[in-house]
Amino acid sequence: MKPADVAEFYHRLAARDPIELHYRKLQGSGLIDNAAREAMANEIADEISRAFAAAEAAPFPEPATVGVGLYAD
């Protein structure tokens, strides 16, 4: 795939981003403003950062348990 094709593909996907479309719908209906949108985005980013830090701090599972819960019994 050529770089121009990749850029076009990215822009088409970005135009259909469900999160961005939902934000626009909420703003268009007057349910949130830019400040509320930014606060929501910051809260989400903080939650992701905390989850990532918790995952990094968690110990690795014991090798013998790696398949436990992987498939329904």
Secondary structure, 3 states (H helix, E strand, C coil): CCHHHHHHHHHHHHHCCHHHHHHHHHHHCCCCCHHHHHHHHHHHHHHHHHHHHHHHHCCCCCHHHCCCCCCCC
